[in-house]
Amino acid sequence: MNKPKPKKRHSGPKEPGQTAINCAYDEVVPLEKLVPNPRNPNRHPESQVRLLAKVIAHQGWRSPVVVSTRSGFIVAGHGRYDAARLLGLSQVPVDYQDFATEADEWAHLVADNRIAELAEADEAALRELLGELKATDFEMELTGFDADALAGLLTEPAEPEPPDDFPEADEDLPTEHQCPRCGFQWSGKASQE
């Protein structure tokens, strides 16, 4: 069994005009040698690529471009590839990955973005974290949220109010049913046992 080579780490630009590499990678590869996967279903709008380029210029590379050793195509990092082109970079960090089959490679191509889409944000925790960032005079666009989204997230939601024609609840209304175990009372349809 082949033992994988340890990943390289580099914490600064390799040459003037290059962006810092702050991630593990196998090799720094000339940009023109990378081949985007023609089957990539994800499209990267210009606004996203510009924002990603801004983040890479500010923080350096936090994730390499992932390339399949089987096909030679980019499997993950098409947006980072486009951002590097926009920045005029001549080389990027690459992580080479082995895929047993074409199907495995395609599944990773799809899952790389889809799994991230399935995450759910804790609005209160996000609001708190963004508020702390804003207090430090951090450039908030680097969080990935535009000004309108930030304004909505940083504003405490108003307490919901019932409509004007909503009837007041009468706590003294008789109930039709009561749970024999916990004593909860309700009106309406009894549950089927």
N, C-alpha and C positions, 0 to 999 in steps of 0.2 A: 504494500500500500504506500502510495506517495505521501510524504508528509508535506503539508502546505507550507510555502515560504511565509515567514512572518511579514505582516504588513509594515510598510514604512510610515513614519510620522515625521512631519516637518512643521515647524511653527513660524515660518516667515517666508517672504518671497525668495525664490531661488535666484532670480535675476531682476535687475531693475525693470519696472513696468509690469511685473507679474504680481498676481494677487497671492496673499498669504495662504498657505495650505495648513489648515487646522483639523485635519481628519486623517484617518488611516487610509492608505491606498497602496496599490501594487507598483504603479509606475506613473510618471508624468508623461503624457502623450501629446504630440502635436495635434492641435485641434483638427487640422485637415485630414488626419488619419482616422478620425472617428466617423462611423457610419450610422446615422439614425435608422431605426428599425422601420422599414416601409409598412409594417402592419400595426404600428403604434396607433391605437384608437384615440389617444388623448391629444387634444389640440391646446396649444398655449397661446392665448391672445397676447397681443403686443403689450397691453397694460400689465399683464402678469409677468412677462419676460423683463420688462423695464424694472418692475419692483424687485424681482429676483436678482437682476443685475446690480441694483442698488444695495441689496442685502449682501451679496457676495463681495462687492467693492468695500463695504463697511466692515464685515466680519471675516472675510476670507472664505475659503472653501471649508464648510462644515460637513459636507457629504460629497463623496466622489461621484463621478459618472460611472455607472455599472455597465460593463461590456461582457457579452457572452463569449467564452472561449470556443464554444461550439459553432456559432454562426458569425461571430465578429461584429454583430450589431449591438447598438446601445439597447439595453433592456430597461434601465431605470436612469433617469437624469436627462431626458430630452429637453426639459425646461432649462436645466443648468447649462446644457450644451448651447442652447439658443442665447442664454444670458452671457455666456463666455464670448460668443460671436459678437453680440451687441457691445460688450466691453472692449472688443478688439484684442482679446487675449490670444496668445499664440499656442498655449498648451494648458492642459487641464489634468487634475489627478484622476486616475482610473483605477477602479477595483474590478479585476477580472473574476468572473464567476463561472463555475462549471455547471452545466445543466445536462442531465442524463438524456433527455429527449427534447424534441422540438416543442412538444406539448408542455413540458415543464417550463421551458423558456417563455412561451406565450402566456402561460398562466401567471408567471411572475410579472410579465409586462403589464398585464391587466390588473393584477392584485396590488401592485406597488402603489397605485393611486387610489384604487377602490377601497382598500382597507382603511386608508386615512380618512376617506369621505364618511365612513361609518362611525367615526368618533362623535361624541356628543359633548359640547362644552357645558361646564358648570358656570352658568351666567354670573352668579355671585362671586365665585373665585376668580373668574376672568375680569370682572369689573374691579375687584380689589387689586389684582396684579397690574392691570392697565393703569389704575389710579396711582399706584406706587411708581410705575415707570414715568408717568406724566409729571409727577412731582420732582423727578430728577432732571427735568428738561431734556429727556431722551427724545430723539427724533422718532416720533410715534409711527410714522409711515413704515418704519422698519419692522413693525409688528405684523404687517400684512393687512391692516385695516385702514380704509380711507377715512377722511375727516368725518363724513356723514355717519359711517358705521361707528366710529369712535364716539361721536357725540351721543348716539343712541345707547351705546354700551356704558358710557361713563355717567349717564343720568339715571338716578334711582327711579325705578318704575313707580308710577302713582298707585295709590291704594285703589282697588276697583270699587266703583260705586254702583249700586243697583239703579236701574232706570227709574224715572220719576213715577211711572205708573205701576211700579212693583209693589204688591200688597205687603203690608207688615206681617211678619210671622206672629202667629198667636200660639204661645207656648201652652195654653190651656185647652187646646183642641183635643177632643177625645181620640184615642187611638183604637184601631181595630184588632191589632195583633201584638203579642208580646212573646219574645223568645224565652222558652222555659229554662234555658241554661244561664243566659247572661242578663235577662231582664230588659233588653232593648225593646222599645215599643215603636210601632210604625203603623201607618195606614196604607191601604192599597191591597195589592194582591199578596196573599200568603204564599210562602215558598212551598214547593212540592217536596214531600219527604219520601 
